[in-house]
Amino acid sequence: MSGVLRPGLAICAALWLSAACGRTDLSKLEVGDRIVTPSITGVQAEKIKIVGSSTVAPFATAVAEQFGAVSEWPTPVVETTGTGGGFKAFCLGTGPEQPSISNASRPIKDSERALCAANGITDPVEIRIGYDGIVIANSKAGPDFDITKPQLYRALAKDLPDGSGGFVPNPNRSWHDVDPALPDEPILVFGPPPTSGTRDAFVELGMEHGALDDPQMAALHAEDEMAFLARAHTIRTDGAWIDFGENDAAIVQSLTKTPAAIGILGFSFLEQNSDRVKAARLAGVGADFDHIKSGDYGLSRMLFFYVKRENLGFVPGIAGFAEEFVSDGAAGPDGYLIDKGLIPLTDDDRTREQALAATLASTTDAD
């Protein structure tokens, strides 16, 4: 028998040259990977890799699970990196090992487009999925807040105008210091880090607009917009604001343990945790579905995902995933993403995004 493989061993060697028979190296597999023999199907299809916004991640995960269940392709892998971190990873290069999709809670910046272009990624496809609101939330056991953008600016800016053309470190320690009408509680905010699109939107829609209420800041805006933005967007670093990473669920958990604190969240996380946290009113307007969709709520924004055209030929299923994400069954008024807190586009806008996603399938077919 020397030099001759028995049939069972021959089959084992053909299937797994690098592993002993019956002992596949599971440490090199991910959860959900399928063991596929070359003699049956050839090379296993690459999984779609998705990175980006923590706000969009729950929606993308739901779509990925649905797509994996009903399509012929593996369930895509969704990684939460924050919008900025997502674009950085997305723009590093092309090929099946690189992310094919980046979720975003703000539009891509010119600098990020330039990074993409430098690495061979031209004209990423921007697809809108719906709206979201940035919610100022606290424990249901905590005080009620009705707050304005100028109050948010005065509470959270690192430095405030001194009224004489200069700036001083923010002296406000409690919400009562900011305005006697606010609760007499210490300013303690759990919020997203600088890589987060939620933070970008909060400082732009909230603090920047609030800063314009101050005459000195309004004058600075007229004289030097870049200097104004640097002042208006810089959050204090003395412990009043605590970065919580790309994990809104962790913020919710900490809010329940710290009733005096507030957190900056996406509306979808409020919806999913309404038994534990509540939202502040913003200048008297509630953070709810109707006010966000109408635009009456002043901290509302668009949500997106971006597709890397160059990967359409490397990773199968990208076009189908994009079409599922914006389908009526997912992102429509009665779609399964609405239950997770997505606020849908108008019918006309959704039709436009569906047509855009369909062009990806046409590109794939053409290839």
Secondary structure as GFF3:
##gff-version 3
##sequence-region A 1 367
A	DSSP	alpha_helix	7	15	.	.	.	ID=ss1
A	DSSP	three_ten_helix	26	28	.	.	.	ID=ss2
A	DSSP	alpha_helix	38	41	.	.	.	ID=ss3
A	DSSP	beta_strand	49	52	.	.	.	ID=ss4
A	DSSP	alpha_helix	57	70	.	.	.	ID=ss5
A	DSSP	beta_strand	77	78	.	.	.	ID=ss6
A	DSSP	alpha_helix	83	90	.	.	.	ID=ss7
A	DSSP	beta_strand	101	104	.	.	.	ID=ss8
A	DSSP	alpha_helix	110	118	.	.	.	ID=ss9
A	DSSP	beta_strand	125	139	.	.	.	ID=ss10
A	DSSP	beta_strand	146	147	.	.	.	ID=ss11
A	DSSP	alpha_helix	149	156	.	.	.	ID=ss12
A	DSSP	beta_strand	159	161	.	.	.	ID=ss13
A	DSSP	beta_strand	167	169	.	.	.	ID=ss14
A	DSSP	alpha_helix	175	178	.	.	.	ID=ss15
A	DSSP	beta_strand	189	191	.	.	.	ID=ss16
A	DSSP	alpha_helix	197	201	.	.	.	ID=ss17
A	DSSP	pi_helix	202	208	.	.	.	ID=ss18
A	DSSP	alpha_helix	209	211	.	.	.	ID=ss19
A	DSSP	alpha_helix	215	223	.	.	.	ID=ss20
A	DSSP	alpha_helix	225	233	.	.	.	ID=ss21
A	DSSP	beta_strand	241	243	.	.	.	ID=ss22
A	DSSP	alpha_helix	248	257	.	.	.	ID=ss23
A	DSSP	beta_strand	262	266	.	.	.	ID=ss24
A	DSSP	alpha_helix	267	272	.	.	.	ID=ss25
A	DSSP	beta_strand	277	279	.	.	.	ID=ss26
A	DSSP	beta_strand	281	282	.	.	.	ID=ss27
A	DSSP	alpha_helix	289	294	.	.	.	ID=ss28
A	DSSP	beta_strand	300	307	.	.	.	ID=ss29
A	DSSP	three_ten_helix	309	311	.	.	.	ID=ss30
A	DSSP	alpha_helix	318	325	.	.	.	ID=ss31
A	DSSP	alpha_helix	328	331	.	.	.	ID=ss32
A	DSSP	three_ten_helix	338	340	.	.	.	ID=ss33
A	DSSP	alpha_helix	347	366	.	.	.	ID=ss34
###
